[in-house]
Amino acid sequence: MEIELKPCPFCGGEAYFRTPQKEKGTAMCSASVECKKCGAMPYAILVYEGLLETEKKEAAAKAWNRRA
């Protein structure tokens, strides 16, 4: 099952999942989504690094896809 990302809320560009980055000195990593067109990356979600990649992506997608 592929996780769907909405278009960028700023420019309408295509979004992609960034590679999770380990947070130094913790058991956490930051999961995020970025726009390919304008580079917007409004959310970086801290998640437990032991989670599956799909769980990390789901957390980042949930924040990215949220709209007011």
Summary of the structure (lengths in Angstrom):
residues: 68
radius of gyration: 11.9
end to end distance: 26.2
largest distance: 36.2
contacts: 170
relative contact order: 0.27
helix: 19%
strand: 26%
